[in-house]
Amino acid sequence: MNGRINFNINLIELLNRVNQNALIIELINNGFQAEKEYPIVVYYKCKKVGEYFADILIEKKIIWELKAEEKLNLSHQAQIINYLNATNIKVGLLIYYIFCEFSCDFVAKYSQGVK
């Protein structure tokens, strides 16, 4: 595993869930442990109040959230920050794509530091 992933997927022709499945295949083929639709349970005062589903969890350390958007907005950032706050995971990537181009924003829990 060298940390570099080569994606040869025509993303514009695929729906988001299909893209997610294709990315899971590429990650696993490149030696990464990857899970799709990773459940994140949210508690309030020790009571379960809800559940989120992160698009992809890699190596139990990084959350990928996929967006088929021209650009990200604050609600997208808030979504992944909520995922990080509800877990012990410190790194999240918002991956958005349009017209076969990938862009990525890096989000980390700065209060706990990134290792």
N, C-alpha and C positions, 0 to 999 in steps of 0.2 A: 504494500500500500504506500504510494508515494505522495498522497495528498492532492494530486491533480486528477480531475475527472474530465473525460472527453465526452461531450454530449453531441450526438449526431441525430437530433430529433427535429423534425419540422413542426415546431410548437404551434404555429398559427393555425394549423389544420386540425389540431387536437383540442378537445374540451379539457377543462382544468383537471378533472379526476383522471382522465386518460393520461394527461401530462404527468400527473403524480405517479401513476403506475409505471410509466416509462422511466421516470427519474429513479424510482425504487429499483428497477431492474439494473439501470446503469450503476447506481451506488453499490448494489450487492455484487455485480460483476467486477467492480473495481476494489472489492475487498472490504467494504464498509458494512457495518451492521446498521440496517435501516428499517424503520417501522412506519407504516402509513396510518393516518387517522389515530394518532396516539392520544388516548384519553387523559384528560387533566381534570381531576375532581377538585372542586372549590368548596372550602369550608368557611363557615362563619360561626364563631363561638362553639366550635367543635361539632357543628351540625352541617351536613352536606347541603349546600344551597344551589349547586349547579355543576355542570360539566362542560368543558370545552374539548375540542378535538383538534390538536395540532396536525397540520398536513403531513409532515415528516419529522421523525426523530432520528438523529444519526448518532451512533455510538453512545446513546443515552446521555449525550452531552450538548447537542446542538439541535435547536428547533428550526426547521425550515417552514416558512409560511409562503405559499405560492399565490400570486395575484396576476390575473390576466388584465392588466390595467396600463394606461399610458403613463401614469405617474402615481406615486403613493401619496396618501393624505394622512392627517393626524389620526384618524380612526384606525388605519392599518397599523400605525406605530403603537397605538394604545392596545390593540389586540395582542400583539406579540409581547408587549410589556406585561400585560395581564397574564399571559402564559408563563412568562419567566417568574413573575411574582408568586404564582400559584404552585411553582415547582422549585426544586433545588437546582434547576438548570440555569446556567449563567450566560449562555450565548444563544442569540436568536438571529436568524437571517430572514429578511423579507425579500423574496425573490419575485420580481415582476418582469413580465415579458410582453412584448407587443411587436408584431412584424418580424418575428424570428430573432429578436435581439433580447439578450438577458441583461438585466441590471440587478444590483443587489445592495441593500442597505444593511449595515451591521448594527445590531442592538445588543448591548450587554448590560448586566446588572452591575453598575459601577459601585454601588454601595458595598457589594461583597467582593469586588475585584474579579478579574478574569485570570485564570491560570492556564 
